[in-house]
Amino acid sequence: MLDQGKGWIDEMLQADLTASPKQRHTNKRIMDRLRDEYGFSVAYSTLNDYLRVPRPQ
């Protein structure tokens, strides 16, 4: 279910690398943006599992 939104999530996380710590996305904010901007619905636990995997900095 999450495969469709991985590209959008990765774009948000990439933008967070240059943002100040106060401006970075929380898991809930990512979920809200996916729903509001892209019409994509995902379970919070599924999103957390995806975001828990370490990624290159």
C-alpha distance matrix in Angstrom:
0.0 3.8 5.6 6.7 8.2 9.8 12.8 13.6 13.3 15.5 17.9 18.4 19.1 21.5 23.3 23.7 25.7 28.6 28.3 30.6 29.3 29.6 27.5 24.4 21.1 20.3 16.8 17.4 18.6 15.6 13.5 16.3 16.5 12.9 13.6 17.2 17.4 14.3 13.4 9.8 9.0 7.4 9.3 12.2 12.2 8.8 10.2 13.5 12.6 11.4 14.5 16.8 16.8 20.1 20.2 23.4 25.3
3.8 0.0 3.8 5.4 5.5 6.3 9.7 10.4 9.7 11.9 14.4 14.9 15.4 17.7 19.7 20.0 21.9 24.8 24.7 27.0 25.8 26.3 24.2 21.0 17.8 17.2 14.0 15.1 16.0 12.7 11.2 14.4 14.2 10.8 12.5 15.9 15.7 12.9 12.9 9.2 8.9 6.8 9.0 10.9 11.1 7.5 7.6 11.1 10.4 8.4 11.3 13.9 13.9 16.8 16.7 19.9 21.7
5.6 3.8 0.0 3.8 5.5 5.4 8.1 10.1 10.2 11.3 13.8 15.2 15.7 17.3 19.7 20.5 22.0 24.9 25.3 28.0 27.1 27.9 25.6 22.4 19.5 19.5 16.6 18.1 18.5 14.9 14.1 17.1 16.2 12.7 14.8 17.9 16.9 13.8 14.4 11.0 11.8 10.4 12.8 14.6 14.6 10.9 10.8 13.9 12.8 10.1 12.9 15.5 14.6 17.1 16.3 19.1 21.2
6.7 5.4 3.8 0.0 3.8 5.9 7.3 8.5 9.8 11.5 13.0 14.5 15.9 17.3 19.1 20.4 22.3 24.7 24.9 27.8 27.3 27.8 25.0 22.2 19.3 19.7 17.1 18.0 17.8 14.3 13.4 15.7 14.3 10.7 12.6 15.3 14.0 10.6 11.4 8.5 10.3 10.1 13.4 15.3 16.3 12.8 12.2 15.7 15.4 12.6 14.9 18.0 17.4 19.7 18.5 21.0 22.7
8.2 5.5 5.5 3.8 0.0 3.8 5.5 5.4 6.3 8.7 10.1 11.0 12.5 14.3 15.8 16.9 19.1 21.4 21.4 24.1 23.6 23.9 21.2 18.4 15.4 16.0 13.6 14.6 14.2 10.5 10.1 12.5 11.0 7.6 10.3 12.8 11.5 8.8 10.2 7.2 9.0 8.7 11.9 13.1 14.5 11.5 9.8 13.3 13.7 10.8 12.2 15.7 15.6 17.6 16.5 19.0 20.2
9.8 6.3 5.4 5.9 3.8 0.0 3.8 5.5 5.1 6.0 8.6 9.9 10.4 12.0 14.3 15.2 16.8 19.5 19.9 22.7 22.1 23.1 20.6 17.4 14.9 15.6 13.3 15.3 14.9 11.1 11.6 14.5 12.9 10.2 13.3 15.8 14.3 12.1 13.8 10.9 12.2 11.0 13.5 14.0 14.7 11.5 9.6 12.4 12.2 8.7 10.0 13.3 12.6 14.3 12.9 15.3 16.9
12.8 9.7 8.1 7.3 5.5 3.8 0.0 3.8 5.5 5.2 6.2 8.8 10.0 10.4 12.5 14.3 15.7 18.0 18.8 22.0 22.0 23.0 20.1 17.3 15.3 16.8 15.3 17.1 16.0 12.2 13.4 15.6 13.2 10.9 14.3 16.0 13.6 11.6 14.2 12.1 14.3 13.8 16.7 17.1 18.2 15.2 12.9 15.6 15.7 12.1 12.7 16.1 15.1 16.0 13.8 15.4 16.5
13.6 10.4 10.1 8.5 5.4 5.5 3.8 0.0 3.8 5.5 5.1 6.4 8.8 9.9 10.8 12.6 14.8 16.7 16.8 19.9 20.0 20.5 17.4 14.9 12.6 14.4 13.2 14.5 12.8 9.3 10.7 12.3 9.5 7.7 11.3 12.5 10.2 8.8 11.7 10.1 12.5 12.6 15.6 15.7 17.5 15.0 12.2 15.0 16.0 12.7 12.6 16.3 16.3 17.1 15.1 16.8 17.3
13.3 9.7 10.2 9.8 6.3 5.1 5.5 3.8 0.0 3.8 5.4 5.2 6.3 8.6 10.0 10.7 12.9 15.4 15.3 18.0 17.5 18.2 15.6 12.5 10.0 11.3 10.0 11.9 10.8 7.1 8.9 11.4 9.4 8.0 11.7 13.4 11.9 11.0 13.4 11.1 12.5 11.5 13.8 13.2 14.7 12.5 9.3 11.6 12.8 9.6 9.0 12.7 12.9 13.9 12.3 14.5 14.9
15.5 11.9 11.3 11.5 8.7 6.0 5.2 5.5 3.8 0.0 3.8 5.4 5.0 6.0 8.6 9.7 10.9 13.6 14.4 17.4 17.2 18.7 16.1 12.9 11.4 13.2 12.4 14.9 13.7 10.2 12.6 14.9 12.7 11.7 15.4 16.8 14.9 14.0 16.7 14.6 16.1 15.0 17.0 16.3 17.2 14.9 11.9 13.5 14.0 10.5 9.6 12.9 12.2 12.3 9.9 11.4 11.9
17.9 14.4 13.8 13.0 10.1 8.6 6.2 5.1 5.4 3.8 0.0 3.8 5.5 5.1 6.3 8.7 10.2 12.0 12.7 16.1 16.7 17.9 14.8 12.3 11.3 13.9 13.8 15.8 13.7 10.7 13.4 14.9 11.9 11.5 15.3 15.8 13.3 13.0 16.3 15.0 17.1 16.7 19.2 18.4 19.9 17.9 14.6 16.4 17.5 14.0 12.8 16.2 15.8 15.5 12.8 13.6 13.3
18.4 14.9 15.2 14.5 11.0 9.9 8.8 6.4 5.2 5.4 3.8 0.0 3.8 5.4 5.2 6.3 9.1 10.8 10.5 13.5 13.7 14.4 11.4 8.8 7.5 10.4 10.8 12.7 10.3 7.7 11.0 12.2 9.5 10.1 13.7 14.1 12.2 12.7 15.7 14.5 16.1 15.7 17.7 16.4 18.3 16.8 13.2 14.6 16.5 13.6 11.6 15.0 15.5 15.3 13.2 14.4 13.4
19.1 15.4 15.7 15.9 12.5 10.4 10.0 8.8 6.3 5.0 5.5 3.8 0.0 3.8 5.4 4.9 6.7 9.5 9.8 12.5 12.2 13.8 11.4 8.2 7.5 9.9 10.4 13.2 11.5 9.1 12.5 14.3 12.4 12.8 16.4 17.2 15.7 16.0 18.7 17.0 18.0 16.8 18.3 16.5 17.7 16.4 12.8 13.4 14.9 12.0 9.5 12.4 12.6 11.9 9.8 10.9 9.9
21.5 17.7 17.3 17.3 14.3 12.0 10.4 9.9 8.6 6.0 5.1 5.4 3.8 0.0 3.8 5.3 5.5 7.8 9.3 12.6 13.3 15.3 12.8 10.2 10.6 13.4 14.2 16.9 14.9 12.5 15.8 17.4 15.0 15.3 19.0 19.5 17.4 17.6 20.8 19.3 20.9 20.0 21.7 20.2 21.3 19.7 16.3 16.9 18.0 14.9 12.7 15.3 14.8 13.4 10.4 10.3 8.9
23.3 19.7 19.7 19.1 15.8 14.3 12.5 10.8 10.0 8.6 6.3 5.2 5.4 3.8 0.0 3.8 5.4 6.0 6.6 10.3 11.7 13.1 10.1 8.4 9.4 12.8 14.4 16.5 13.8 12.1 15.8 16.5 13.8 15.0 18.5 18.2 16.1 17.1 20.4 19.6 21.3 20.8 22.7 21.0 22.7 21.5 17.8 18.5 20.2 17.4 14.9 17.7 17.8 16.4 13.9 13.6 11.6
23.7 20.0 20.5 20.4 16.9 15.2 14.3 12.6 10.7 9.7 8.7 6.3 4.9 5.3 3.8 0.0 3.8 5.4 4.9 7.7 8.2 10.0 7.6 5.2 6.9 10.1 12.3 14.6 12.3 11.2 15.0 16.0 14.0 15.6 18.9 18.8 17.4 18.7 21.5 20.4 21.5 20.6 21.8 19.6 21.1 20.4 16.7 16.7 18.7 16.3 13.2 15.6 16.3 14.8 12.9 13.0 10.5
25.7 21.9 22.0 22.3 19.1 16.8 15.7 14.8 12.9 10.9 10.2 9.1 6.7 5.5 5.4 3.8 0.0 3.8 5.7 8.2 9.0 11.9 10.2 8.1 10.3 13.1 15.0 17.8 15.9 14.6 18.3 19.6 17.6 18.9 22.3 22.5 20.8 21.8 24.7 23.4 24.5 23.3 24.5 22.2 23.2 22.4 18.8 18.5 20.0 17.5 14.4 16.2 16.2 13.9 11.6 10.7 7.6
28.6 24.8 24.9 24.7 21.4 19.5 18.0 16.7 15.4 13.6 12.0 10.8 9.5 7.8 6.0 5.4 3.8 0.0 3.8 6.7 9.1 11.5 9.7 9.0 11.9 15.1 17.5 19.8 17.3 16.5 20.3 21.0 18.8 20.5 23.8 23.3 21.5 22.9 26.1 25.2 26.6 25.9 27.2 25.0 26.3 25.6 21.9 21.7 23.5 21.0 17.9 19.9 20.0 17.7 15.3 14.1 10.8
28.3 24.7 25.3 24.9 21.4 19.9 18.8 16.8 15.3 14.4 12.7 10.5 9.8 9.3 6.6 4.9 5.7 3.8 0.0 3.8 6.4 8.0 5.9 6.1 9.5 12.7 15.7 17.4 14.8 14.8 18.5 18.7 16.8 19.1 22.1 21.3 20.0 21.8 24.8 24.2 25.3 24.7 25.9 23.4 25.1 24.8 21.1 20.8 23.1 21.0 17.7 19.7 20.6 18.7 16.9 16.4 13.2
30.6 27.0 28.0 27.8 24.1 22.7 22.0 19.9 18.0 17.4 16.1 13.5 12.5 12.6 10.3 7.7 8.2 6.7 3.8 0.0 3.8 5.5 5.4 6.7 10.4 13.0 16.4 18.0 15.7 16.4 20.0 20.1 18.7 21.3 24.0 23.2 22.4 24.5 27.1 26.5 27.2 26.5 27.2 24.3 25.9 26.2 22.5 21.7 24.2 22.6 19.1 20.6 21.8 19.9 18.7 18.2 14.8
29.3 25.8 27.1 27.3 23.6 22.1 22.0 20.0 17.5 17.2 16.7 13.7 12.2 13.3 11.7 8.2 9.0 9.1 6.4 3.8 0.0 3.8 5.5 5.5 9.0 10.6 14.0 15.8 14.1 15.1 18.5 18.9 18.3 20.7 23.3 23.0 22.6 24.6 26.8 25.8 26.1 24.9 25.1 22.0 23.3 24.0 20.4 19.1 21.7 20.6 16.9 18.0 19.7 18.0 17.4 17.5 14.4
29.6 26.3 27.9 27.8 23.9 23.1 23.0 20.5 18.2 18.7 17.9 14.4 13.8 15.3 13.1 10.0 11.9 11.5 8.0 5.5 3.8 0.0 3.8 5.7 8.6 10.0 13.8 14.6 12.7 14.5 17.7 17.4 17.0 19.9 22.0 21.3 21.3 23.7 25.7 25.1 25.3 24.5 24.6 21.5 23.3 24.3 20.8 19.7 22.7 21.9 18.3 19.7 21.8 20.6 20.2 20.7 17.8
27.5 24.2 25.6 25.0 21.2 20.6 20.1 17.4 15.6 16.1 14.8 11.4 11.4 12.8 10.1 7.6 10.2 9.7 5.9 5.4 5.5 3.8 0.0 3.8 6.7 9.3 12.8 13.6 10.9 12.3 15.7 15.2 14.2 17.1 19.4 18.5 18.1 20.5 22.8 22.4 23.0 22.5 23.3 20.5 22.7 23.1 19.4 19.0 22.1 20.7 17.3 19.4 21.3 20.2 19.3 19.8 17.0
24.4 21.0 22.4 22.2 18.4 17.4 17.3 14.9 12.5 12.9 12.3 8.8 8.2 10.2 8.4 5.2 8.1 9.0 6.1 6.7 5.5 5.7 3.8 0.0 3.8 6.6 9.9 11.5 9.3 9.8 13.4 13.8 12.8 15.2 17.9 17.6 17.2 19.1 21.3 20.4 20.8 19.9 20.5 17.8 19.6 19.9 16.1 15.7 18.5 17.0 13.6 15.7 17.5 16.5 15.7 16.5 14.1
21.1 17.8 19.5 19.3 15.4 14.9 15.3 12.6 10.0 11.4 11.3 7.5 7.5 10.6 9.4 6.9 10.3 11.9 9.5 10.4 9.0 8.6 6.7 3.8 0.0 3.8 6.5 8.0 5.8 6.2 9.6 10.3 9.7 11.9 14.4 14.6 14.5 16.1 18.1 16.9 17.1 16.2 16.8 14.2 16.3 16.5 12.8 12.7 15.8 14.4 11.3 13.9 16.0 15.9 15.3 17.0 15.3
20.3 17.2 19.5 19.7 16.0 15.6 16.8 14.4 11.3 13.2 13.9 10.4 9.9 13.4 12.8 10.1 13.1 15.1 12.7 13.0 10.6 10.0 9.3 6.6 3.8 0.0 3.8 5.4 5.1 6.3 8.7 9.8 10.6 12.4 14.4 15.2 16.0 17.3 18.5 17.0 16.3 14.9 14.7 11.6 13.5 14.4 11.0 10.2 13.7 13.2 10.1 12.2 15.0 15.4 15.8 18.0 16.7
16.8 14.0 16.6 17.1 13.6 13.3 15.3 13.2 10.0 12.4 13.8 10.8 10.4 14.2 14.4 12.3 15.0 17.5 15.7 16.4 14.0 13.8 12.8 9.9 6.5 3.8 0.0 3.8 5.5 5.2 6.3 8.7 10.0 10.7 12.6 14.3 15.3 15.9 16.7 14.6 13.5 11.5 11.1 8.0 9.9 10.7 7.3 6.8 10.4 10.2 7.8 10.1 13.1 14.4 15.1 18.0 17.5
17.4 15.1 18.1 18.0 14.6 15.3 17.1 14.5 11.9 14.9 15.8 12.7 13.2 16.9 16.5 14.6 17.8 19.8 17.4 18.0 15.8 14.6 13.6 11.5 8.0 5.4 3.8 0.0 3.8 5.4 5.0 6.1 8.6 9.9 10.7 12.2 14.0 15.0 15.2 13.6 12.2 10.9 10.5 7.5 10.5 11.8 9.0 9.2 12.9 13.0 11.3 13.5 16.6 18.2 18.9 21.6 21.0
18.6 16.0 18.5 17.8 14.2 14.9 16.0 12.8 10.8 13.7 13.7 10.3 11.5 14.9 13.8 12.3 15.9 17.3 14.8 15.7 14.1 12.7 10.9 9.3 5.8 5.1 5.5 3.8 0.0 3.8 5.4 5.0 6.1 8.5 9.9 10.3 11.5 13.2 14.1 13.3 12.8 12.4 13.0 10.7 13.8 14.4 11.1 11.8 15.4 14.6 12.6 15.4 18.0 19.0 19.0 21.3 20.3
15.6 12.7 14.9 14.3 10.5 11.1 12.2 9.3 7.1 10.2 10.7 7.7 9.1 12.5 12.1 11.2 14.6 16.5 14.8 16.4 15.1 14.5 12.3 9.8 6.2 6.3 5.2 5.4 3.8 0.0 3.8 5.4 5.2 6.2 8.7 9.9 10.3 11.1 12.4 10.9 10.9 10.3 11.6 9.8 12.6 12.2 8.7 10.2 13.3 11.8 10.2 13.5 15.6 16.8 16.4 18.8 18.3
13.5 11.2 14.1 13.4 10.1 11.6 13.4 10.7 8.9 12.6 13.4 11.0 12.5 15.8 15.8 15.0 18.3 20.3 18.5 20.0 18.5 17.7 15.7 13.4 9.6 8.7 6.3 5.0 5.4 3.8 0.0 3.8 5.5 5.2 6.4 8.7 10.2 10.4 10.5 8.7 7.7 7.1 8.3 7.1 10.5 10.3 7.5 9.7 12.7 11.8 11.2 14.3 16.6 18.5 18.6 21.4 21.3
16.3 14.4 17.1 15.7 12.5 14.5 15.6 12.3 11.4 14.9 14.9 12.2 14.3 17.4 16.5 16.0 19.6 21.0 18.7 20.1 18.9 17.4 15.2 13.8 10.3 9.8 8.7 6.1 5.0 5.4 3.8 0.0 3.8 5.5 5.2 6.0 8.3 9.7 9.7 9.3 8.8 9.6 11.0 10.0 13.7 13.8 11.2 13.3 16.4 15.6 14.7 17.8 20.2 21.8 21.7 24.2 23.7
16.5 14.2 16.2 14.3 11.0 12.9 13.2 9.5 9.4 12.7 11.9 9.5 12.4 15.0 13.8 14.0 17.6 18.8 16.8 18.7 18.3 17.0 14.2 12.8 9.7 10.6 10.0 8.6 6.1 5.2 5.5 3.8 0.0 3.8 5.4 5.1 5.5 7.3 8.7 8.8 9.8 11.0 13.2 12.6 16.0 15.4 12.4 14.7 17.6 15.9 15.0 18.4 20.2 21.5 20.7 22.8 22.2
12.9 10.8 12.7 10.7 7.6 10.2 10.9 7.7 8.0 11.7 11.5 10.1 12.8 15.3 15.0 15.6 18.9 20.5 19.1 21.3 20.7 19.9 17.1 15.2 11.9 12.4 10.7 9.9 8.5 6.2 5.2 5.5 3.8 0.0 3.8 5.7 5.7 5.2 6.4 5.3 6.8 8.2 11.1 11.4 14.5 13.2 10.6 13.7 15.9 14.1 14.0 17.6 19.0 20.7 19.9 22.3 22.4
13.6 12.5 14.8 12.6 10.3 13.3 14.3 11.3 11.7 15.4 15.3 13.7 16.4 19.0 18.5 18.9 22.3 23.8 22.1 24.0 23.3 22.0 19.4 17.9 14.4 14.4 12.6 10.7 9.9 8.7 6.4 5.2 5.4 3.8 0.0 3.8 5.9 5.8 4.6 4.8 5.4 8.0 10.8 11.6 15.0 14.2 12.3 15.4 17.8 16.5 16.7 20.1 21.8 23.8 23.4 25.9 26.0
17.2 15.9 17.9 15.3 12.8 15.8 16.0 12.5 13.4 16.8 15.8 14.1 17.2 19.5 18.2 18.8 22.5 23.3 21.3 23.2 23.0 21.3 18.5 17.6 14.6 15.2 14.3 12.2 10.3 9.9 8.7 6.0 5.1 5.7 3.8 0.0 3.8 5.9 5.8 7.8 9.1 11.8 14.4 14.8 18.4 17.7 15.5 18.3 21.0 19.6 19.2 22.7 24.5 26.1 25.3 27.5 27.1
17.4 15.7 16.9 14.0 11.5 14.3 13.6 10.2 11.9 14.9 13.3 12.2 15.7 17.4 16.1 17.4 20.8 21.5 20.0 22.4 22.6 21.3 18.1 17.2 14.5 16.0 15.3 14.0 11.5 10.3 10.2 8.3 5.5 5.7 5.9 3.8 0.0 3.8 6.0 8.1 10.7 13.2 16.3 16.7 20.0 18.8 16.3 19.3 21.6 19.6 19.2 22.9 24.2 25.4 24.1 26.0 25.6
14.3 12.9 13.8 10.6 8.8 12.1 11.6 8.8 11.0 14.0 13.0 12.7 16.0 17.6 17.1 18.7 21.8 22.9 21.8 24.5 24.6 23.7 20.5 19.1 16.1 17.3 15.9 15.0 13.2 11.1 10.4 9.7 7.3 5.2 5.8 5.9 3.8 0.0 3.8 5.3 8.7 11.4 14.9 16.1 19.0 17.2 15.2 18.5 20.3 18.1 18.5 22.1 23.0 24.7 23.3 25.4 25.5
13.4 12.9 14.4 11.4 10.2 13.8 14.2 11.7 13.4 16.7 16.3 15.7 18.7 20.8 20.4 21.5 24.7 26.1 24.8 27.1 26.8 25.7 22.8 21.3 18.1 18.5 16.7 15.2 14.1 12.4 10.5 9.7 8.7 6.4 4.6 5.8 6.0 3.8 0.0 3.8 6.5 10.0 13.4 15.1 18.2 16.6 15.2 18.7 20.5 18.8 19.6 23.1 24.2 26.3 25.4 27.8 28.2
9.8 9.2 11.0 8.5 7.2 10.9 12.1 10.1 11.1 14.6 15.0 14.5 17.0 19.3 19.6 20.4 23.4 25.2 24.2 26.5 25.8 25.1 22.4 20.4 16.9 17.0 14.6 13.6 13.3 10.9 8.7 9.3 8.8 5.3 4.8 7.8 8.1 5.3 3.8 0.0 3.8 6.7 10.3 12.3 15.0 13.0 11.9 15.5 17.0 15.3 16.5 19.8 20.9 23.2 22.6 25.3 25.9
9.0 8.9 11.8 10.3 9.0 12.2 14.3 12.5 12.5 16.1 17.1 16.1 18.0 20.9 21.3 21.5 24.5 26.6 25.3 27.2 26.1 25.3 23.0 20.8 17.1 16.3 13.5 12.2 12.8 10.9 7.7 8.8 9.8 6.8 5.4 9.1 10.7 8.7 6.5 3.8 0.0 3.8 7.0 9.4 12.1 10.7 10.2 13.7 15.2 14.4 15.7 18.7 20.2 22.9 22.9 25.9 26.7
7.4 6.8 10.4 10.1 8.7 11.0 13.8 12.6 11.5 15.0 16.7 15.7 16.8 20.0 20.8 20.6 23.3 25.9 24.7 26.5 24.9 24.5 22.5 19.9 16.2 14.9 11.5 10.9 12.4 10.3 7.1 9.6 11.0 8.2 8.0 11.8 13.2 11.4 10.0 6.7 3.8 0.0 3.8 6.4 8.5 6.9 6.8 10.3 11.5 11.1 12.8 15.4 17.0 20.0 20.4 23.7 24.7
9.3 9.0 12.8 13.4 11.9 13.5 16.7 15.6 13.8 17.0 19.2 17.7 18.3 21.7 22.7 21.8 24.5 27.2 25.9 27.2 25.1 24.6 23.3 20.5 16.8 14.7 11.1 10.5 13.0 11.6 8.3 11.0 13.2 11.1 10.8 14.4 16.3 14.9 13.4 10.3 7.0 3.8 0.0 3.8 5.5 5.3 6.4 8.7 10.1 11.0 12.5 14.4 16.5 19.7 20.8 24.4 25.4
12.2 10.9 14.6 15.3 13.1 14.0 17.1 15.7 13.2 16.3 18.4 16.4 16.5 20.2 21.0 19.6 22.2 25.0 23.4 24.3 22.0 21.5 20.5 17.8 14.2 11.6 8.0 7.5 10.7 9.8 7.1 10.0 12.6 11.4 11.6 14.8 16.7 16.1 15.1 12.3 9.4 6.4 3.8 0.0 3.8 5.5 5.2 6.2 8.7 10.0 10.5 12.1 14.9 17.8 19.2 22.7 23.3
12.2 11.1 14.6 16.3 14.5 14.7 18.2 17.5 14.7 17.2 19.9 18.3 17.7 21.3 22.7 21.1 23.2 26.3 25.1 25.9 23.3 23.3 22.7 19.6 16.3 13.5 9.9 10.5 13.8 12.6 10.5 13.7 16.0 14.5 15.0 18.4 20.0 19.0 18.2 15.0 12.1 8.5 5.5 3.8 0.0 3.8 5.4 5.0 6.2 8.7 9.9 10.4 13.1 16.4 18.3 22.0 23.1
8.8 7.5 10.9 12.8 11.5 11.5 15.2 15.0 12.5 14.9 17.9 16.8 16.4 19.7 21.5 20.4 22.4 25.6 24.8 26.2 24.0 24.3 23.1 19.9 16.5 14.4 10.7 11.8 14.4 12.2 10.3 13.8 15.4 13.2 14.2 17.7 18.8 17.2 16.6 13.0 10.7 6.9 5.3 5.5 3.8 0.0 3.8 5.4 5.2 6.4 8.8 10.0 11.7 15.2 16.7 20.4 21.8
10.2 7.6 10.8 12.2 9.8 9.6 12.9 12.2 9.3 11.9 14.6 13.2 12.8 16.3 17.8 16.7 18.8 21.9 21.1 22.5 20.4 20.8 19.4 16.1 12.8 11.0 7.3 9.0 11.1 8.7 7.5 11.2 12.4 10.6 12.3 15.5 16.3 15.2 15.2 11.9 10.2 6.8 6.4 5.2 5.4 3.8 0.0 3.8 5.4 5.1 6.2 8.5 10.6 13.5 14.5 18.0 19.0
13.5 11.1 13.9 15.7 13.3 12.4 15.6 15.0 11.6 13.5 16.4 14.6 13.4 16.9 18.5 16.7 18.5 21.7 20.8 21.7 19.1 19.7 19.0 15.7 12.7 10.2 6.8 9.2 11.8 10.2 9.7 13.3 14.7 13.7 15.4 18.3 19.3 18.5 18.7 15.5 13.7 10.3 8.7 6.2 5.0 5.4 3.8 0.0 3.8 5.4 5.1 5.9 9.0 11.8 13.7 17.3 18.1
12.6 10.4 12.8 15.4 13.7 12.2 15.7 16.0 12.8 14.0 17.5 16.5 14.9 18.0 20.2 18.7 20.0 23.5 23.1 24.2 21.7 22.7 22.1 18.5 15.8 13.7 10.4 12.9 15.4 13.3 12.7 16.4 17.6 15.9 17.8 21.0 21.6 20.3 20.5 17.0 15.2 11.5 10.1 8.7 6.2 5.2 5.4 3.8 0.0 3.8 5.6 5.2 7.1 10.7 12.8 16.6 18.2
11.4 8.4 10.1 12.6 10.8 8.7 12.1 12.7 9.6 10.5 14.0 13.6 12.0 14.9 17.4 16.3 17.5 21.0 21.0 22.6 20.6 21.9 20.7 17.0 14.4 13.2 10.2 13.0 14.6 11.8 11.8 15.6 15.9 14.1 16.5 19.6 19.6 18.1 18.8 15.3 14.4 11.1 11.0 10.0 8.7 6.4 5.1 5.4 3.8 0.0 3.8 5.5 5.9 9.2 10.3 14.0 15.8
14.5 11.3 12.9 14.9 12.2 10.0 12.7 12.6 9.0 9.6 12.8 11.6 9.5 12.7 14.9 13.2 14.4 17.9 17.7 19.1 16.9 18.3 17.3 13.6 11.3 10.1 7.8 11.3 12.6 10.2 11.2 14.7 15.0 14.0 16.7 19.2 19.2 18.5 19.6 16.5 15.7 12.8 12.5 10.5 9.9 8.8 6.2 5.1 5.6 3.8 0.0 3.8 5.5 7.6 8.7 12.3 13.3
16.8 13.9 15.5 18.0 15.7 13.3 16.1 16.3 12.7 12.9 16.2 15.0 12.4 15.3 17.7 15.6 16.2 19.9 19.7 20.6 18.0 19.7 19.4 15.7 13.9 12.2 10.1 13.5 15.4 13.5 14.3 17.8 18.4 17.6 20.1 22.7 22.9 22.1 23.1 19.8 18.7 15.4 14.4 12.1 10.4 10.0 8.5 5.9 5.2 5.5 3.8 0.0 3.8 6.2 8.9 12.5 13.7
16.8 13.9 14.6 17.4 15.6 12.6 15.1 16.3 12.9 12.2 15.8 15.5 12.6 14.8 17.8 16.3 16.2 20.0 20.6 21.8 19.7 21.8 21.3 17.5 16.0 15.0 13.1 16.6 18.0 15.6 16.6 20.2 20.2 19.0 21.8 24.5 24.2 23.0 24.2 20.9 20.2 17.0 16.5 14.9 13.1 11.7 10.6 9.0 7.1 5.9 5.5 3.8 0.0 3.8 6.5 10.1 12.2
20.1 16.8 17.1 19.7 17.6 14.3 16.0 17.1 13.9 12.3 15.5 15.3 11.9 13.4 16.4 14.8 13.9 17.7 18.7 19.9 18.0 20.6 20.2 16.5 15.9 15.4 14.4 18.2 19.0 16.8 18.5 21.8 21.5 20.7 23.8 26.1 25.4 24.7 26.3 23.2 22.9 20.0 19.7 17.8 16.4 15.2 13.5 11.8 10.7 9.2 7.6 6.2 3.8 0.0 3.8 6.9 8.9
20.2 16.7 16.3 18.5 16.5 12.9 13.8 15.1 12.3 9.9 12.8 13.2 9.8 10.4 13.9 12.9 11.6 15.3 16.9 18.7 17.4 20.2 19.3 15.7 15.3 15.8 15.1 18.9 19.0 16.4 18.6 21.7 20.7 19.9 23.4 25.3 24.1 23.3 25.4 22.6 22.9 20.4 20.8 19.2 18.3 16.7 14.5 13.7 12.8 10.3 8.7 8.9 6.5 3.8 0.0 3.8 6.3
23.4 19.9 19.1 21.0 19.0 15.3 15.4 16.8 14.5 11.4 13.6 14.4 10.9 10.3 13.6 13.0 10.7 14.1 16.4 18.2 17.5 20.7 19.8 16.5 17.0 18.0 18.0 21.6 21.3 18.8 21.4 24.2 22.8 22.3 25.9 27.5 26.0 25.4 27.8 25.3 25.9 23.7 24.4 22.7 22.0 20.4 18.0 17.3 16.6 14.0 12.3 12.5 10.1 6.9 3.8 0.0 3.8
25.3 21.7 21.2 22.7 20.2 16.9 16.5 17.3 14.9 11.9 13.3 13.4 9.9 8.9 11.6 10.5 7.6 10.8 13.2 14.8 14.4 17.8 17.0 14.1 15.3 16.7 17.5 21.0 20.3 18.3 21.3 23.7 22.2 22.4 26.0 27.1 25.6 25.5 28.2 25.9 26.7 24.7 25.4 23.3 23.1 21.8 19.0 18.1 18.2 15.8 13.3 13.7 12.2 8.9 6.3 3.8 0.0
